[in-house]
Structures are given as structure tokens and as C-alpha cells.
């Protein structure tokens, strides 16, 4: 019997990653693959990269790898070099070393584990690492995604919400997020596959970590002070295990408000982190 772990969306949170590493040892896992977004949305991407490289874990490339690499290499619009909206990205890119950037730039779009080549792992979807697969994805599109792979099991992440979907052609597993879950459960989350290529039993793991220490790191690292409006919204995401940055950006676009810290009081007057994004958008349209 083999045990394969797939984790993703660590987002510069070494405290959550360390808790998962300890849990993996307890589970006696044979193989670990990281499905992208090691970095971004959190202040310690370089630490996360170092821990993963030290263990020799295979990784695929996520959208936040691309985002931070563009900042690291200076391949960004001039406005992004000064606007408050992008201050957090500038901070996180500055945390990376040249070796970190080389490592991130080498990551593949997809890979399969040694334990079972019929499992295909992506960050987002077989189409794009920025396309999320979740409970809201239409049935016909789930079929399309499964039809587009050679194997029968599609493993993904990106949405920060676990998902298990099975039809007559295969299975889709979204492994959730280690560092920044959006399903209301702040614990670090990943997926464990137990069995063999003939049959995998899939378990979603939830692991407590020192969240208070991570939130303190936002302050002690300078991320909260230097990262502008985005860092302040990301701090709220860690606290509530719900998205805040995307709702804020949609709210500013809807209201014609500049995405700066000055807009946060008005945003939080109407924003409830427990409300779904779809419900929040319906509220804005009323």
C-alpha cells in the first residue's frame, strides 16, 4: 500500500507548512507533490521554497509563481512599481533570492506522481493555472477537463477549497490550501491518497498550526506596514479563512473607488467574510 500526499497553495506560510510536514511524518507518506503557489499572498516565500527543496519534493507551477517572477525580474508596468495596490507583491518578490527565482522558473505546468502515472496534477486546470475547479464548476466543464487528460484522475488546487468529484470517466480532486484556506476552516489542508493504481482512497487532512505566530509575522516582518492595502486584506483572509482581496477589488471596480487603504473602512461596512462572493456581488448590484 502506497501513501501519496498532494499539497498546494502554501503562500509563504512556513508555520502551516511545518505543521503539514510533521503530519506527513506521522502518516508515513511515501511521496509528496506540491501543486503550485508555494509563494505569494504571504511574507515568507523563500522559507517555504527552502523547506520544499530540502525535501526534494516535486512541484508544479502556479499562477503566483508567475506573478512574483514578473516582479522579481522587473517585467511589470511602471505603475506597478509605485502603486499601493502592488506593494505586497513588491515586498514578496524582494524576499526571493536568485536561486529561488531559478527554481520557480523551472517548475513544470503539470506532472504525474511516480506512484501512479494515470494521476495528472495541475495547479488550476488542464487549460490554465489561473482557472479554478470548484463546486461551482458546471458539470459539462468537469467532463471536459477529465476528457482532456490521458489518465483518469485530475488533481488540482488554486481555489483554496477541497473538492472530490467522480463520474463514469474519472475523478477530480482539489486538494485545498495549506497556507490560506477559503472554506472557513483555517487549519492547513491537503489530500492523502492511500492505496495503489487500481484503487486510491482519498482523505482530506486538516492540521492545526500556530496561526497567531503567522499573524504576528505579518507585523514583525514589516509586511503589514509595507505591503499596503493588499497585505491588510491578506491578513484578514488568514484570520477568517475566507477571501477578502478579490471581493475588495470587485467592490472597488463596481464603485469606482481607488484600491487603496483609504477605501478599507467603506468596504468593511458592506463586506461580510462569511458571505459567499456570489452573494456579495448580488448585494452590490441591488
Secondary structure, DSSP 8 states (H G I E B T S, - for coil): -EEEEEE---TT-HHHHHHHHHHHHHHT-SEEEE-S--SSSSS-HHHHHHHHHHHT-EEB--HHHHHHHHHHTT-S-GGGGT-GGGHHHHHHHHH--HHHHHHHHT-BSEEEETTEEEEEEESS-SS-TT----TTS-HHHHHHHHHTSSSSEEEE-SSSSEEEEEETTEEEEEE--SS---SS--SEEEEEEEEETTEEEEEEEEE---HHHHHHHHHHTSHHHHSHHHHHHHHHHHHHTS--HHHHHHHHHHHT--SSGGGHHHHHHH--TTS-HHHHHHHHH-
